[in-house]
Amino acid sequence: MQSRNPQLGNHKGFTLIETIVGIVILAISFSVLTTLIHPVAQQSADQLHQVKAAELGQSVLNEIQNKAFDEKSDMAGGIVRCGENSTSCTPSSLLGPEDGSDGRDDNNEYTRDLYDDVDDYNGLTYDSDEIENSQGDKLDLYLGYKMIITVCNDANYDGTCSGDNKTAKLITVTITTPTDFSMSFSTYRANF
């Protein structure tokens, strides 16, 4: 009979080479998974930003739509319209706040509470971290977003600014998300 030495018996386990090969295979598979998951995570953030931009754009368009068509129109709507009788509308070259400024006060903050007609919003621009509501309160929900508003006369509804015909104004709100994705929202305000 042969005696077996317990120290020289069959040992089961991984060798050093097998362990290193396993670690290398795991590292490669994790790097492949990471490169596949990262773009998906970025896209999901983009979708959230786009939804927030759409909410902001719609909110601003609603605010502007509720203003008078022109400074010389009836603020309640309907009774006095610019372009009728002896009342003229504001020419395209003068669209913007009535005082000719960019709509900012002495503290370099916008004073939208004075915006009483659609064309007052022409040229209104908010840089990142400046967006505020119509009462002048900063909106922390939109940190990193930018907004540009343009208003122009577009009587033939073709999407381009067309002279001084005063039957409709094209309002365009462009929102840029923190990931530099720009979305434009447009609507018309008719002279009624």
C-alpha positions as a printed NumPy array, in Angstrom:
array([[  0.   ,   0.   ,   0.   ],
       [  1.06 ,   3.433,  -0.785],
       [  0.687,   6.094,   1.759],
       [ -0.346,   9.519,   0.724],
       [  1.211,  12.563,   2.142],
       [ -1.627,  14.94 ,   3.051],
       [  0.513,  17.931,   2.163],
       [  1.046,  16.699,  -1.397],
       [ -2.587,  15.751,  -2.054],
       [ -4.853,  17.018,  -4.833],
       [ -5.576,  20.671,  -4.266],
       [ -8.393,  22.346,  -6.127],
       [ -8.416,  26.078,  -6.919],
       [ -7.199,  28.684,  -9.362],
       [ -3.631,  29.248, -10.317],
       [ -2.171,  32.726, -10.389],
       [ -2.317,  32.794, -14.204],
       [ -5.993,  31.798, -14.227],
       [ -6.814,  34.518, -11.693],
       [ -5.03 ,  37.211, -13.733],
       [ -6.764,  36.095, -16.94 ],
       [-10.133,  36.242, -15.134],
       [ -9.448,  39.781, -13.873],
       [ -8.473,  40.926, -17.381],
       [-11.649,  39.416, -18.879],
       [-13.786,  41.11 , -16.199],
       [-12.077,  44.466, -16.793],
       [-12.697,  44.261, -20.543],
       [-16.348,  43.299, -20.089],
       [-16.952,  46.125, -17.564],
       [-15.362,  48.673, -19.905],
       [-17.611,  47.485, -22.758],
       [-20.691,  47.708, -20.518],
       [-19.703,  51.18 , -19.342],
       [-19.318,  52.476, -22.887],
       [-22.767,  51.099, -23.717],
       [-24.479,  52.533, -20.631],
       [-22.918,  56.034, -20.62 ],
       [-24.637,  57.305, -23.809],
       [-27.985,  56.01 , -22.555],
       [-27.547,  57.937, -19.305],
       [-26.704,  61.089, -21.286],
       [-29.773,  60.639, -23.487],
       [-32.061,  60.254, -20.49 ],
       [-30.719,  63.539, -19.085],
       [-31.295,  65.196, -22.467],
       [-34.921,  64.077, -22.43 ],
       [-35.467,  65.567, -18.987],
       [-33.922,  68.859, -20.135],
       [-36.097,  68.867, -23.255],
       [-39.266,  68.358, -21.223],
       [-38.302,  71.215, -18.909],
       [-37.484,  73.414, -21.927],
       [-40.896,  72.644, -23.44 ],
       [-42.616,  73.559, -20.17 ],
       [-40.701,  76.832, -19.958],
       [-41.317,  77.692, -23.622],
       [-45.056,  77.024, -23.357],
       [-45.309,  79.025, -20.147],
       [-43.603,  82.061, -21.702],
       [-45.732,  81.819, -24.865],
       [-48.877,  81.746, -22.711],
       [-47.699,  84.84 , -20.847],
       [-47.031,  86.733, -24.085],
       [-50.301,  85.63 , -25.72 ],
       [-52.222,  87.202, -22.829],
       [-50.837,  90.668, -23.598],
       [-52.291,  93.274, -25.951],
       [-51.37 ,  93.007, -29.642],
       [-49.738,  96.448, -29.728],
       [-49.054,  99.394, -27.451],
       [-51.702, 101.343, -29.345],
       [-54.319,  98.575, -29.132],
       [-56.944,  98.19 , -26.449],
       [-55.32 ,  96.308, -23.569],
       [-58.577,  94.461, -22.879],
       [-58.76 ,  93.402, -26.525],
       [-61.301,  93.954, -29.234],
       [-62.517,  97.533, -28.965],
       [-59.569,  99.549, -30.296],
       [-57.208,  97.87 , -32.752],
       [-54.077,  99.458, -34.119],
       [-54.134,  99.878, -37.863],
       [-57.802, 100.912, -37.886],
       [-59.247, 104.392, -38.096],
       [-56.52 , 106.849, -37.107],
       [-54.631, 104.48 , -34.795],
       [-51.339, 103.278, -36.235],
       [-49.387, 100.233, -35.095],
       [-45.823, 100.237, -33.846],
       [-43.42 ,  99.988, -36.817],
       [-41.167,  96.904, -37.048],
       [-38.078,  98.972, -36.35 ],
       [-39.452,  99.976, -32.926],
       [-40.598,  96.574, -31.644],
       [-39.408,  96.084, -28.076],
       [-39.914,  97.852, -24.75 ],
       [-41.501, 101.292, -25.17 ],
       [-38.668, 103.194, -23.526],
       [-36.224, 101.97 , -26.201],
       [-34.076, 100.153, -23.643],
       [-33.463,  96.439, -23.459],
       [-36.068,  96.161, -20.686],
       [-33.609,  96.125, -17.779],
       [-33.768,  98.379, -14.753],
       [-30.915, 100.152, -12.925],
       [-29.889,  96.828, -11.308],
       [-29.525,  95.256, -14.792],
       [-32.561,  93.042, -14.158],
       [-35.512,  92.688, -16.513],
       [-38.706,  94.456, -15.524],
       [-41.311,  92.315, -17.238],
       [-44.035,  93.734, -15.052],
       [-43.977,  96.754, -17.413],
       [-44.428,  94.575, -20.515],
       [-48.037,  95.224, -21.488],
       [-48.057,  94.236, -25.154],
       [-46.625,  91.475, -27.347],
       [-43.817,  93.411, -29.002],
       [-42.332,  94.474, -25.64 ],
       [-40.836,  90.974, -25.47 ],
       [-38.838,  91.394, -28.693],
       [-35.146,  90.953, -27.9  ],
       [-35.702,  89.677, -24.359],
       [-32.706,  87.465, -23.573],
       [-31.912,  85.508, -20.449],
       [-28.47 ,  84.005, -20.002],
       [-27.77 ,  80.94 , -17.907],
       [-28.996,  81.254, -14.3  ],
       [-31.017,  84.435, -15.029],
       [-34.446,  83.083, -16.007],
       [-37.218,  84.523, -13.903],
       [-40.99 ,  84.508, -13.849],
       [-43.191,  87.469, -14.78 ],
       [-43.003,  88.794, -11.194],
       [-39.202,  88.963, -11.329],
       [-38.478,  85.937,  -9.127],
       [-35.498,  83.809, -10.188],
       [-36.49 ,  80.29 , -11.228],
       [-34.041,  77.808,  -9.693],
       [-35.744,  75.027, -11.64 ],
       [-34.159,  76.37 , -14.831],
       [-30.546,  76.837, -13.738],
       [-28.288,  76.481, -16.766],
       [-31.04 ,  77.257, -19.296],
       [-30.949,  80.215, -21.703],
       [-33.874,  81.929, -23.406],
       [-34.2  ,  84.314, -26.36 ],
       [-37.513,  85.837, -27.459],
       [-38.13 ,  87.481, -30.82 ],
       [-41.295,  89.156, -32.073],
       [-41.843,  90.359, -35.636],
       [-44.654,  91.225, -38.027],
       [-45.688,  88.285, -40.216],
       [-48.975,  89.045, -41.939],
       [-48.802,  86.168, -44.424],
       [-48.067,  83.482, -41.772],
       [-45.081,  82.04 , -43.627],
       [-42.695,  82.002, -40.668],
       [-40.601,  84.951, -41.835],
       [-40.698,  88.565, -40.774],
       [-42.508,  90.472, -43.487],
       [-42.491,  94.244, -43.291],
       [-44.907,  96.413, -41.399],
       [-48.233,  94.806, -42.227],
       [-49.874,  94.758, -38.817],
       [-52.322,  91.847, -38.948],
       [-50.191,  89.264, -37.105],
       [-47.025,  89.004, -35.031],
       [-44.795,  85.938, -34.984],
       [-43.531,  85.17 , -31.478],
       [-40.551,  82.805, -31.212],
       [-39.107,  81.577, -27.921],
       [-35.794,  79.707, -28.166],
       [-34.702,  77.73 , -25.11 ],
       [-31.177,  76.3  , -24.806],
       [-30.732,  73.491, -22.282],
       [-27.645,  73.025, -20.062],
       [-26.452,  70.375, -22.565],
       [-26.564,  72.989, -25.406],
       [-29.654,  71.563, -27.093],
       [-31.8  ,  74.37 , -28.539],
       [-35.562,  74.179, -28.985],
       [-37.696,  76.867, -30.633],
       [-41.376,  77.41 , -29.935],
       [-43.443,  79.746, -32.088],
       [-46.955,  81.085, -32.171],
       [-48.873,  83.916, -33.768],
       [-50.758,  86.726, -32.117],
       [-53.376,  88.221, -34.416],
       [-54.565,  91.806, -34.294],
       [-57.945,  91.389, -32.645]])
